[in-house]
Amino acid sequence: MNHSQLKPYEKSARATTAVWGDDVLNHQPRFAEVAVALLPASLILATATALLVALI
């Protein structure tokens, strides 16, 4: 494909590209956000540990 054939695809790719602002990238997570994000993982690990202990 030459350059003229790629132009429509380039325009559509630019139209669908997400643009991130600086405030989103520099956001420092609060402790509550981190704790809520880790809650499901800790519950899964606790369940897996309980199942392994039950097998022994």
C-alpha positions in Angstrom: 0.0 0.0 0.0 1.2 3.5 -0.7 0.7 6.6 1.3 -2.5 7.7 -0.4 -4.1 4.4 0.3 -3.2 4.5 4.0 -4.6 8.1 4.6 -8.2 7.0 5.4 -7.0 4.4 7.9 -4.7 7.0 9.6 -7.6 9.4 10.0 -9.9 6.8 11.5 -7.2 5.7 13.9 -6.6 9.2 15.1 -10.4 9.7 15.7 -10.6 6.6 17.9 -7.4 7.2 19.9 -7.9 8.0 23.6 -6.3 11.2 24.9 -5.1 11.3 28.5 -4.7 14.5 30.3 -1.7 15.2 32.6 -3.9 15.2 35.7 -5.0 11.6 35.0 -1.4 10.4 34.5 0.0 12.1 37.6 -2.8 11.0 39.9 -1.5 9.5 43.2 -3.9 6.8 44.5 -5.3 7.3 47.9 -5.0 4.6 50.6 -8.7 3.8 50.4 -8.5 3.2 46.6 -5.6 0.9 47.0 -7.3 -1.0 49.8 -10.5 -1.5 47.8 -8.5 -2.7 44.8 -6.6 -5.3 46.9 -9.7 -6.6 48.7 -10.8 -9.0 46.0 -7.3 -10.4 45.5 -6.9 -11.0 49.3 -10.2 -12.8 49.4 -9.2 -15.0 46.5 -5.9 -15.8 48.2 -7.6 -16.5 51.6 -10.1 -18.9 49.9 -7.3 -20.7 48.0 -5.3 -21.1 51.3 -8.3 -22.4 53.1 -8.9 -25.0 50.3 -5.3 -26.1 50.4 -5.4 -26.5 54.2 -8.6 -28.5 53.9 -7.0 -30.9 51.5 -4.1 -31.7 53.9 
